[in-house]
Amino acid sequence: MKGTASEFAVSKYFTEKGYYIFTSITSSSSPIDLIAINPDTGDTLYIDVKTFSTRLTGKQKGTIINRALTKEQKKLGVKIIYCYDDGTVRYRNKRKNKNP
């Protein structure tokens, strides 16, 4: 349920920025959760939505759980977008990568 809520939040985020949103309804194993297209610029984003989470136990308790792209996702140019519990949407932490 959290994953679905995160996908809706990310869809809302990009819709509010003027993007058209397309979702995968055929398979939960798709390498792409959402496709966002800016109708003015033609900019197309292939998105894998992840719910932001931290480790709850162990030596690394409280640290961020980072997600990695699969080889196929890298080949397709997929971007990981994190959704936080408060609905905030952010790209995966990269120094030079900014939110659209």
N, C-alpha and C positions, 0 to 999 in steps of 0.2 A: 504494500500500500504506500509506503514512503517513496518508493521509486516512481510510482504513478503520479503521486502528488508533486514530486520534483520535476517530472516531465511536463506537467501542466504549468508549473511555475515558470519554467524555462520557456515554454511556448508563449505564455503571457508576456514575459520579458521581451522577447523578440517581436511579438505582434505589436506591442506598444512602441517599438522602434521602427515600425513600418514594414517588417518582413512578412512574407507569406510563409506559413508553417505547414509542413507535410510530415505525417507520422507513419511509423511502421505498424501495421495492424496484423500482418501475417505471421510474424514470428518474434518470440522473445529472444531469439539467439541472433538477431540481425546485428551486424557490426555498427549500424547507424540507428539511433533512436529517433532523431528529428533531422529534417532538412529545412533550413531557413534560407529564403531567397529574398533579396532586396529588389523590388520591382524597378526602382529608379536607377540603380547602379549595376544590376545583374550579379552582384556579389552573392555567392552561394556558400553556405556553411553546412558541413556534415557534422552532426553533433552526437556525442555519446554523453548522456546525462548521468551524473553521479550525485548521490546524496552525500554531503559532507559528513564525515564522521571521525571520531577519535577513538583510540584504544581505551577500553574500559578497565583492563587489568594488566598485570605483569609489570616488568621493569620499565616498559615504555608507556605506561598508563598516561593518558592525557595527550599523547602525541598524535599528529594527524596521520590518518591512513591514506597514503597516496595511491592512486590508481594508475595503471599503465595501459597504454594502447597496445593492442595486439598487432602482430605483423601485418595482418590484412587491413586493420584500421589505419596504420601508418601509410600503407600503400594507397589507400583511398583519400588520405588527407583529412581524416576525422579529427575533430577537436573535442577534448574533454571539457565539459562545462559542469561546475559544481553548483549545487543548490543547497543552501543552508536552511536550518529549521525556521528561521524568520522570513524565508522567501527570498533572501538575497541571492543573486546569481553572479557567479564569477568564473572567468576562465581559470584553467589550471595555472598554478603559480609559475610564471615565467617572467623573467625580468623585463623583456622587451615586448611582451604580448599584452595589449590593452583590450578592455571591453569594447565592443562595437557601439 
